[in-house]
Amino acid sequence: MKIVADDKIPFLKGVLEPYADVIYLPGKDITRDIVKDADALLTRTRTKCTGEFLRGTSLKFIGTATIGFDHIDTRFCSR
């Protein structure tokens, strides 16, 4: 399992590594090419998960460490 995670999410580093390969990056550096073969994305508002960003990826889960989720195209995700 491959997880791409925003490196500014507090207390995350070291938690998931026993279960998955985790790549930590600044939110502004997380691109479609980086997540195209990832199973999960753990993000904050800096990563805009638009339909264009998500299309053609293998993501099965998007988790956000924010109050809202307006940076995630939920219509695209529900399809």
C-alpha positions as a Markdown table, in Angstrom:
| # | Residue | x | y | z |
|---|---|---|---|---|
| 1 | Met | 0.0 | 0.0 | 0.0 |
| 2 | Lys | 1.2 | 3.5 | -0.9 |
| 3 | Ile | 0.2 | 6.6 | 1.0 |
| 4 | Val | 1.0 | 10.2 | 0.1 |
| 5 | Ala | 0.8 | 12.5 | 3.0 |
| 6 | Asp | 1.2 | 16.3 | 3.6 |
| 7 | Asp | 4.3 | 16.6 | 5.7 |
| 8 | Lys | 2.7 | 19.3 | 7.9 |
| 9 | Ile | 0.0 | 17.0 | 9.4 |
| 10 | Pro | 0.9 | 16.8 | 13.1 |
| 11 | Phe | 1.7 | 13.5 | 14.8 |
| 12 | Leu | 1.5 | 11.5 | 11.6 |
| 13 | Lys | 5.1 | 10.6 | 11.0 |
| 14 | Gly | 5.9 | 7.1 | 12.2 |
| 15 | Val | 2.3 | 6.0 | 12.7 |
| 16 | Leu | 1.5 | 4.4 | 9.3 |
| 17 | Glu | 5.0 | 3.1 | 8.3 |
| 18 | Pro | 4.4 | -0.3 | 9.8 |
| 19 | Tyr | 1.5 | -0.8 | 7.4 |
| 20 | Ala | 2.3 | 1.1 | 4.2 |
| 21 | Asp | 5.0 | 2.9 | 2.2 |
| 22 | Val | 4.4 | 6.6 | 3.1 |
| 23 | Ile | 5.7 | 9.5 | 1.1 |
| 24 | Tyr | 5.7 | 12.9 | 3.0 |
| 25 | Leu | 5.7 | 16.0 | 0.9 |
| 26 | Pro | 4.8 | 19.7 | 1.4 |
| 27 | Gly | 1.1 | 20.1 | 0.3 |
| 28 | Lys | 2.1 | 22.5 | -2.6 |
| 29 | Asp | 4.4 | 19.8 | -4.0 |
| 30 | Ile | 1.8 | 17.0 | -4.1 |
| 31 | Thr | 0.9 | 16.5 | -7.8 |
| 32 | Arg | -1.2 | 14.2 | -9.8 |
| 33 | Asp | 1.9 | 12.3 | -11.0 |
| 34 | Ile | 2.9 | 11.6 | -7.4 |
| 35 | Val | -0.5 | 10.3 | -6.4 |
| 36 | Lys | -1.3 | 8.4 | -9.7 |
| 37 | Asp | -0.3 | 5.0 | -8.2 |
| 38 | Ala | -1.1 | 5.8 | -4.5 |
| 39 | Asp | -3.9 | 4.1 | -2.6 |
| 40 | Ala | -4.5 | 6.9 | -0.2 |
| 41 | Leu | -3.9 | 10.7 | 0.1 |
| 42 | Leu | -3.7 | 12.4 | 3.5 |
| 43 | Thr | -4.0 | 16.1 | 2.8 |
| 44 | Arg | -4.8 | 19.6 | 4.0 |
| 45 | Thr | -6.3 | 22.5 | 2.1 |
| 46 | Arg | -3.1 | 23.3 | 0.1 |
| 47 | Thr | -3.7 | 20.2 | -2.1 |
| 48 | Lys | -6.7 | 20.9 | -4.4 |
| 49 | Cys | -8.2 | 17.5 | -5.2 |
| 50 | Thr | -10.1 | 18.5 | -8.3 |
| 51 | Gly | -11.5 | 16.1 | -10.9 |
| 52 | Glu | -8.6 | 16.9 | -13.1 |
| 53 | Phe | -6.1 | 16.1 | -10.3 |
| 54 | Leu | -7.9 | 12.8 | -9.4 |
| 55 | Arg | -8.7 | 11.5 | -12.8 |
| 56 | Gly | -6.7 | 8.4 | -13.7 |
| 57 | Thr | -5.3 | 7.9 | -10.3 |
| 58 | Ser | -5.6 | 4.7 | -8.2 |
| 59 | Leu | -6.7 | 6.6 | -5.0 |
| 60 | Lys | -9.2 | 4.8 | -2.9 |
| 61 | Phe | -9.2 | 7.1 | 0.1 |
| 62 | Ile | -8.7 | 10.8 | 0.7 |
| 63 | Gly | -8.4 | 12.0 | 4.2 |
| 64 | Thr | -8.1 | 15.6 | 5.2 |
| 65 | Ala | -6.7 | 17.1 | 8.3 |
| 66 | Thr | -9.0 | 20.2 | 8.1 |
| 67 | Ile | -12.4 | 21.3 | 9.3 |
| 68 | Gly | -13.9 | 21.4 | 5.9 |
| 69 | Phe | -13.5 | 19.5 | 2.6 |
| 70 | Asp | -14.2 | 22.2 | 0.0 |
| 71 | His | -10.7 | 21.4 | -1.5 |
| 72 | Ile | -11.9 | 18.0 | -2.5 |
| 73 | Asp | -14.2 | 17.4 | -5.5 |
| 74 | Thr | -16.7 | 15.2 | -3.8 |
| 75 | Arg | -18.9 | 14.9 | -6.8 |
| 76 | Phe | -16.0 | 13.4 | -8.8 |
| 77 | Cys | -15.2 | 11.1 | -5.8 |
| 78 | Ser | -18.7 | 9.8 | -5.5 |
| 79 | Arg | -18.7 | 8.7 | -9.2 |
